[in-house]
Amino acid sequence: MSGDIQINWGGLGDATNDMQQLTANMRNALEELIAGVQELANTAQGESATQWREVQTRLNASINEMDSAFNQGHQTLNNMGNTHHEHDGLGAKLMAG
């Protein structure tokens, strides 16, 4: 009977890969934005320069928060995969009798 059961784990891998790619794309976009903001800060003067530097600081913080959220999401997907593997193994043992 165990030959009748096939489990597709590709969805979990696809979700992880998609999340990694989206995170990389967002990081690249934020880094480009930071570079543009840095140019503005360097050419501005006084309060305007200070405000652009604050924007740059917030963008850097956003990258750190995104990395943290990605790590939490990645860990959750890994935990889900481990739980599914464990329970599928238990189910197979029960079916094998």
Residue pairs with C-beta under 8 A, 6 or more apart in sequence:
1 95
1 96
2 92
2 95
2 96
5 92
5 95
7 84
7 88
9 81
9 84
12 77
12 80
12 81
12 84
15 77
16 74
16 77
19 70
19 73
19 74
19 77
20 70
20 74
23 66
23 67
23 70
26 66
27 63
27 66
27 67
30 59
30 62
30 63
30 66
31 63
33 59
34 56
34 59
34 60
37 52
37 55
37 56
37 59
38 52
38 56
40 52
41 49
41 52
41 53
41 55
41 56
42 49
44 52
